[in-house]
Amino acid sequence: MRSRIGEERPRRRLSLMGVVMAASALGTVVAIIVPNLPKFRAHGRQQEAKATLLRVYAAQTARFAVHGSYVSSIAQLGVTLPRENRYTLALSTPTEFTGVLRDSPAPDAPGPATSGICADRHHFGESQAPCKPAETVSANVTAGSTGSFIATVAANLDHDGVRDEWSISSEYRAAGSVSSATTCASGEAPAGEPCHDVDDIAR
């Protein structure tokens, strides 16, 4: 009996030490993850921007193949977005922007001149989902244009003074060019690829 008890005590001590070490490691992981959790969530939300722009690009490309022109009208383009969208989509310049207001659960009803879809403020509230188009890269399409198009999305993901802005174009855009300036991290914006013009999370 004594020999067995003597053998069990070191095992219990080792088990206790294992628990303490595991708890310490878990505490370290939590200390790292918890402060950065909002950033992790925001990076996940940025996938919405890419998906929206790729949807617009596909629709504009398909329309051009049939009609030989791009458009700045949401109704003519036939693009819809799922509700609870955080990003405001624009197919026109900020000064010409007219977006579908999502301040009620009613279905979208874009008119001929409607050039965007606002963030869903019915779900998130006006302060968290303002209907403001991107301003860093201005869309340059007008109805009936056959040259090129730029579509943009913008959202304030962490509720500060900086907005997360993305763009996509039918044309290759070189960094710093006057007619199609881009601030992509890669220094260029290939046609059909979303460009991250302003990173709200990195600031």
N, C-alpha and C positions, 0 to 999 in steps of 0.2 A: 504493500500500500504506500509506504513512504517513498519508495523509489518511483512509483508512478506519479505521485504528487510532485515530486521533485522534477520530473520530466515535463509535466504539464505547465509549470510556472513560466519557464522560458518561452514556451509557445504562446502563452497568453500575452506576455510582454511584447513579443514580436508582432502579434496580431494588433495590439494596441498601438504600437509604433506605426504599423501599416495604415491604420485608420487616421492617425494624426497626420501622416505624410500625405495621404490622399486628400484630407480636408484642406491642408495647406495648399496643395497644388490646385484644388478646385477654387479656393479663394483667390489665388493668383489669376486664374483664367477668368473668373467673374470680374475681377478688378480691371482686366484688360477689355473685356467684351462690353460690359454695361455702359461705360462712358461713350463707346463708339457705336452703340446700337442704333442711334438715330442716323448715323452716316451709312450703316449697312442697309437700313431700310430705304434711305434715299437713293442709294445706288441701285437698289432693286426697282425703285419707281422709274429710274431713268430708262429702263427697258421699254416703258410705254412710249417714250419719245421716239426711239428707234422704230418700233413697230408702226407707229402712226405715220412717220415719214416714208417708210418703205411701202405702206399701203397707198399713200398718195402718189408716190413715184410709179407704182404699178398701174394705177388708174390713169395717170397722165400719159404714160407710155402707150397704154392700150388705146386711149382716145386719139392720140396723135397718129397711131397706125391706121385708124379708121377715117378720121376727119382731117388729118394733116395740120392740126393746131392744138395748142395747149389752152387751158382756160383758167380764170381766177374765180369762177363761180362754183361754189360747193354743189349747187343744184345741178348744174351742167355736168360736173365731174362725176356726180353720183356717189361720193364718198360719205360713209357714215362712220361714227365712232361709238364704241360701247360707252354707256353711262359710267359715272364715277371717274371720269377722266380728269387728271390734274393739269394737263397741258392744254394751252390754247393754240389751236391750229390756224395758220394764216396762209392764204394763197396770194395776198396782195401786200402792198406797202403799208406801213403803220398808219399813214395819213388817209389811205383809202379803205382801211379795214372796217368791215361790218360783219360781226360774228353772230352765229345762232346763240341766243341766250339760253343757258340751261339753268334757269332759276325756278323751275317747277318740274314735276314728273311727266309733263305733257310731251308727246313726241316732237322731234325737231321738225320745223317747217321753214326751211331756207327759201328765200326768194331769189329771183334771177341775179340780183346784185350782191347776195350774201357771199362773202369771200373767206369765211372761216367758221370755226366751231369753238365756242368758248369753253373754258374749264367748267366742270359741273359744280357750280356754287350752291345749287340746291342741296347737294350732298355734303360738300365741305364747308360751305359758308363763303361769303364775299371776301373776307380777309385772307382766307387760305386758298381761294381759287379765283383770283381776279381775272377779268376778261381783258387781258393786255397782250398784244402780239409781240414777238421778238423785235428788238430794235438794233441789235448789233449787226446783223445781216438782213437787209431789207429785201423782201420778195420783189421781183421786177416784172411780174406778168400782168398783162391786161387782157381782157376778154378778146379772143380771136387771135392772140399772138401766135406766130408760127416759129419764132426764134428759139426761145429757151424758157425755162421756168425755174423759180426757186420757191420752195415751200419751207415754212419755219414753224417751230413750236416753242413755247415758253411756259415756265412754271416756277413758282417760288417754293422750293421743296423744304427749306428749313426756316422759312418765315423771317428772313433777314432782308437787307436792302438789295441783295443781288439775286437775279433770276437765272434759272437754268435754261440756256437757249441752244437749240439745235437747228440745222438747216439741211436741205437736200436739193440737188439741182440736176437738170438734164445735161449739164455741161461740166467738164473738168474745170476746177477752179484752182489757180495757183495762188499761193500765199502772197498777200500784199498787192495783188493786181487791183488797179483802180476800179475797173468795171465789175469785178466779182471778188472782192476781198474776202478772205476767210481767215479765221483765227484757229483753225484746227490744230490740235496738238502735234499731228504728224507733219504739219507744214503744207499740206495740200488736201484737196477735197475731190476725189474722183467722182465722176458722174454716177449717180445712183447709190452713193454711200452716204449715210448720215454723218454730218460734221458736227462735232461738239464745240460750238462757238464760245460759250461761256459756261464754265463748270461751277454751279452753285455750291457744290459740296466741298470743293477744294479750297474755298475762300473762307 
